[in-house]
Amino acid sequence: MDQPAPRKPLLIALEIGLNADAPRGIDNYITNVVEALADVDRFNRYLVFSYFFRDFERKKERLRLSVGENFERIARRFPDKIVHMFDHLWGLPVTERVLLAGRRPDVYHVLGGGLLPRISKSKTVVTFFDLMTEAFPKEGTPDPGRRIADPYTAEFARRADFLVATGYTAKRDLMNFYSIPGDRIEVIPTGVNLKTFQPVLDAGRLEKVRRRYALPAHFVMVIGPFVPPNRTNAGTTLEAFAQLRSAGRTKGCALVLTGSPSAPLDDLLALAGRLGIRQDMVCTGFVAAEDLPAVYTLAEVLVHPTSVNGFGFGLEAMACGTPFITSDMPGVVEAVADAALKVPPQNLPALREALGSLLADEKLRARLKSAGLARAAAYSYRNVAEKLVGVYEKLGREVKR
């Protein structure tokens, strides 16, 4: 009886975007996914691939990931505008024929979402975190029957062999707005680096971080960046805090805003001045990733009543035991379930009462801390990586050689 041919390793290309000048939340997601793939899959081969032009050497350093021998890293010094023009818009396969330099992956995954190059010899995958341009159009209503707001993204989604959605809301939007069949989309939620994000119990470490960022003894935390404004709705949080302060209900807490200096942050500071709470605010500037768990641990509560339907924000704070107030948007509710207080975005009375209740009720804070820890523990990056490997191997079996 003939024995089946031994399974051969797949070559999987992971395209990661490094064109932004500084790491963003999506970069943290990519780093965690790649390192988790290296941990769970020692059989298949991976090509971690990126191209950028400005500040090449510094950005190239961001490819120094903790990966194994089955991972190769390639950075090309090539302007992204040229790739966008020739490959994405005109359909000329610059990425496949020039940037990949003769390599022929079995699977090509645009891990950070968005632009899918012309790849004809590989199965293609694109990750989608949300469909903001369709769900929140600048004009009109989010009606699946209206004209598509972002035809380029729609074309990339329809051309891909398979899509990964980070939440069921994103999957629903892809099906409704772009008419993608549901069997071509798998929901794989974002994760939490549970080795990094956990309650900090070391009093000395907590005190060092408190001094480093001039953190007050008790504070409500708002985390940037603050662009676009509806990402955080921080203005509503400032107004809610000001009203609670006038009523004597802040329980001695100050308000701490994290994030690099920016025009939107300046606008928030001006608003704080008009509200009479500027003296109760601390702006930390950029907080290093290694300090975030301590800042979360020190905070009485994190407030983030977003209008964006994204999945996953808040899980890191919850993994550190921080009580969380967020919005009742469907994508957000998917992530937090009953482990956070949820209010309609930009609803000032609802946010004011939720924050006031949480600051006043120690038992409620304890319940949310416990529930948040349990909720976050279910979203490890190892689970994300294992599901992605399943997608790659399924698609790899369909590749004709």
Disulfide bonds with the S-S distance in Angstrom:
none
